């Protein structure tokens, strides 16, 4: 489980990469990786804030990501 400080650091790093125009590769994969590495490891009481920021990062990249959709679509 991630601490609130670690979550803040990871989200801030991701936001700075996106705003700075860094080469992040496939935007959909980048956003999906953030959901896996941050949201899934965040304590329940911090998840609503994480969701808002991850969705905002996705919007900045033009990525519409529904967490868990890829896993649910698998047979």
LUMLUMLUM-473652 format. One record per residue (C-alpha): residue number from 1; residue in one letter; chain; y, z, x. Coordinates in Angstrom, 1 decimal. Each point is the difference from the previous one (the first is absolute). Layout:
# residues N
(atom NUM; A; A; (Y; Z; X)),
...
END
This chain:
# residues 75
(atom 1; X; A; (0.0; 0.0; 0.0)),
(atom 2; X; A; (3.4; -0.9; 1.3)),
(atom 3; X; A; (2.9; 2.4; 0.1)),
(atom 4; X; A; (3.3; -0.8; -1.6)),
(atom 5; X; A; (1.6; -0.5; 3.4)),
(atom 6; X; A; (-2.7; -2.5; 1.0)),
(atom 7; X; A; (0.3; -1.8; -3.3)),
(atom 8; X; A; (3.8; -0.3; 0.5)),
(atom 9; X; A; (-0.4; -1.3; 3.5)),
(atom 10; X; A; (-2.5; -2.6; -1.0)),
(atom 11; X; A; (2.0; -1.2; -3.0)),
(atom 12; X; A; (3.3; -0.1; 2.0)),
(atom 13; X; A; (-1.8; -2.0; 2.8)),
(atom 14; X; A; (-1.3; -2.5; -2.6)),
(atom 15; X; A; (3.4; -0.3; -1.7)),
(atom 16; X; A; (1.8; -0.5; 3.4)),
(atom 17; X; A; (-2.5; -2.7; 1.0)),
(atom 18; X; A; (0.6; -1.9; -3.3)),
(atom 19; X; A; (3.8; 0.4; 0.0)),
(atom 20; X; A; (0.1; -1.0; 3.7)),
(atom 21; X; A; (-1.9; -3.2; -0.7)),
(atom 22; X; A; (-3.0; 0.9; 2.3)),
(atom 23; X; A; (-3.0; -2.2; 0.0)),
(atom 24; X; A; (-2.4; 2.0; -2.1)),
(atom 25; X; A; (-2.5; -2.8; -0.5)),
(atom 26; X; A; (-1.3; -0.5; -3.5)),
(atom 27; X; A; (2.4; 2.0; -2.3)),
(atom 28; X; A; (-2.8; 0.6; -2.6)),
(atom 29; X; A; (-2.3; 1.4; 2.7)),
(atom 30; X; A; (2.9; 2.1; 1.4)),
(atom 31; X; A; (0.7; 1.6; -3.4)),
(atom 32; X; A; (-3.7; 0.5; -0.7)),
(atom 33; X; A; (-0.4; 1.7; 3.3)),
(atom 34; X; A; (2.9; 2.4; -0.8)),
(atom 35; X; A; (-1.6; 0.9; -3.3)),
(atom 36; X; A; (-3.2; 0.8; 1.8)),
(atom 37; X; A; (1.4; 1.8; 2.9)),
(atom 38; X; A; (2.8; 2.0; -1.8)),
(atom 39; X; A; (-0.6; 0.3; -3.7)),
(atom 40; X; A; (-3.7; 0.7; 0.1)),
(atom 41; X; A; (0.6; 2.7; 2.6)),
(atom 42; X; A; (3.0; 1.6; -1.7)),
(atom 43; X; A; (-0.3; 3.3; -1.8)),
(atom 44; X; A; (0.1; -0.4; -3.8)),
(atom 45; X; A; (3.4; 1.7; -0.4)),
(atom 46; X; A; (1.6; -2.6; 2.4)),
(atom 47; X; A; (-1.6; -3.2; -1.4)),
(atom 48; X; A; (2.7; -0.8; -2.6)),
(atom 49; X; A; (2.6; -0.3; 2.7)),
(atom 50; X; A; (-2.3; -2.0; 2.2)),
(atom 51; X; A; (-0.7; -2.4; -2.9)),
(atom 52; X; A; (3.7; -0.7; -0.5)),
(atom 53; X; A; (0.6; -0.7; 3.7)),
(atom 54; X; A; (-3.1; -2.2; 0.4)),
(atom 55; X; A; (0.9; -2.0; -3.1)),
(atom 56; X; A; (3.5; -0.4; 1.5)),
(atom 57; X; A; (-1.4; -1.3; 3.3)),
(atom 58; X; A; (-2.2; -2.4; -2.0)),
(atom 59; X; A; (3.1; -1.3; -1.9)),
(atom 60; X; A; (1.8; -0.5; 3.3)),
(atom 61; X; A; (-2.9; -2.2; 1.1)),
(atom 62; X; A; (-0.5; -1.8; -3.3)),
(atom 63; X; A; (-3.4; 1.6; -0.3)),
(atom 64; X; A; (-1.3; 1.3; -3.4)),
(atom 65; X; A; (-2.7; 2.5; 0.9)),
(atom 66; X; A; (-2.1; 1.9; -2.5)),
(atom 67; X; A; (-1.7; 2.8; 2.0)),
(atom 68; X; A; (-3.8; -0.2; -0.5)),
(atom 69; X; A; (0.1; -3.5; -1.6)),
(atom 70; X; A; (-1.9; -1.6; 2.8)),
(atom 71; X; A; (-2.7; 2.7; 0.0)),
(atom 72; X; A; (-0.3; -0.2; -3.8)),
(atom 73; X; A; (-0.4; -3.7; 0.0)),
(atom 74; X; A; (-3.0; 0.1; 2.3)),
(atom 75; X; A; (-3.4; -0.3; -1.7)),
END
